[in-house]
Amino acid sequence: MPRPRTNDPLGVSDNPKVVTDHARLEELTDEYRRRLLYVSQNYQFAVDAIGSDPDFKSSHAKLQRSLARKRPAKVRGVRAHPDLELAINRFAREHAEARTGTPGAEVTQEDANAGARKAAELLNPHTGRSRNWLLRYHVEGLMALIQETTGKPVQLTHYKDNDCPSSEHLAQLAA
């Protein structure tokens, strides 16, 4: 017996409102397209702003390799994982405050290097598969949009041997 379906975390209603008026249907379709475009553009903007969402393990390994290097690199690398950047920033601020004895002291390159060394020592990469929180957030929004528009829940369907159904079969399932 399959597990009962639970609502998605965004709390979208399970009660669809059936629309029969063609003008209202066009309005809803335009609204759906506008929201779909917004989710797509928001995801692209976030990827461009944050980067390609580096893995924490690979960022931690790159940080350790760069600290072990005797000479500074001539080429600027890619951004580290956001959690690692926050830890380095926090440790650098703590080092600057300890160095000067004043709260809110200016962070220098020496402080940033000390913060990076401390972050590399104290932080351990988590085991298992890395999570792409940016993708998950936008997929949840897309699922909520589809459920709100169609009134039908979005569910994962497994197909034997990765044999995806044809577009005709998908149209029958949607009807």
N, C-alpha and C positions, 0 to 999 in steps of 0.2 A: 504494500500500500504506500503510495507516495506521501511524502511529508506535506502537511498543509502549507499553503503559500502564505508568506508574511508580507506585510506592506513594506515598501522600500523605506529607507531611513528619512526620506524627505517628506513623508506623510501625505502623499497624493491620494485623493479620494478614489475609492473603488466603484463609485456610483456614476456611470456615464450618463450624460444628458444627450439623448438622441436628437439630432437636428434634421429637420425635413425641408426647411426653407433654403432654396438655392443661394439666395443673397447672403444669408447667415453662414452657410457652408463655405462660400468664397471668402468671407471675412475670417472665419476660423482657419482656413487653409493659408491665407496670407499671414495671419498671426503665427501659425506653426512654422512657416518658412522663415519668417523674420527671427523667431526665437532660435530655430535651428542654425541660421546663419550667425546669430550672436554667440551661441555655444562654440561653433567652429572657430570664429574669429577670436574669441576669448582664449581658447586653447592655444591657437597659433601665437597670439600675443604673449601668453605666459611662457610658452616654449622659447620665444625669441628673447624675452626679458630675463628669464632664469637660465636658459641654456637647455641643453638636451637632457636635463635631469640626471646628472652623473650618479653612479652607484656609490654608496657610502664606502663599501669595501675597496673599490678601485681608487677612490679619492684618498682614503687612508693610506693605501699602499704607495700612491704617488707622493703623498706628503712625506712618508718615511724615506722614500728614495731621494727626494729633493733635500731633505735634511742631512742625509748621509753623503751627499755630493760635496766635494771639497771647494769647488768654485761655483759661484752663482750661475744659473742658466742665462744664456744670452737671449733666448726666445721666451716670450711670455706664454705660459700654458693656459689650459682651459680652467674654468672656475671649478672649485671644489663643491662637494655636496653642501647644501644649505646648512645642515646641522653641524657639519665640520667647520664651516665658515663662522657660524655663531659661536662655537666653542673657542676657536682661535681668537676671535674678537674679544670675548669675555676675558680670556686669560691674558690677552695683551693689555686690556684696560687695567686688570688687577696688577700686572707687572709695572705699568706706568705709575699707578697710584702708590705702589710700594717703593718704587725708585725715587719718586719726587716727594712723597709724604703728603700730597694734597689730593683730595678727591676730585675726580673729573679732569685729571692731568692729560696733557696732549700725548697721544700715542705716537711713538717714533718707530722707525724700522727695527731698532733693537728690541722694542717691546713686542712688535709683531713676530719677530723671530723667536723670542722667548715663549710667546703664546703658542706658536706652532709647535715648538718642541714639547711643551707641556701637554698640548692636545694629542700629539702623537703618542706620548707615553701613557696618558690616562684613559683615552678612549679606545675601546675595543670594537672592531666591526661585529655586528650581529650576524648570527649564523642563519642560513637559509636563503631563500630567494629574496632579492631586494624588492622593495615596493615602490612603484611609481605613483606617488600620491597625486601628482598633477593629472595624470591620465585617469585615475580612479575618480577623482572629484568631477571631472568633466563627463565621464561615462555615467555617473550617478545622475547628473543633471540631464543628460540625454535620455536616460531611462525615465526620469520623472516627466520630462516633456512628452515622450511618446505615450506614457500611461495617462497623463492628463488629457492629451488630445484624443486618443482612441478610446479611453475608458477600459482598456484591456491591459492586464499586467504583462510586464516584460519578463520572460522566463528563459532560462538556459535550456537548450534542446541539444541532446547528444545524437549524433548520427553514426551508424556503424561504419567503420573503415573510412571515416572522414568523407563520406559520400553526401555532399550537401544537396539539398533538394533543388529542383528547378524553379524558375521564377513562377511558373504556372502553379506549382505546388504551394509556394509561398503565398500567392494570391488567394488560393483556396483556404489556407490557414488563417489569413487575415480577415476573410469574409465571415 
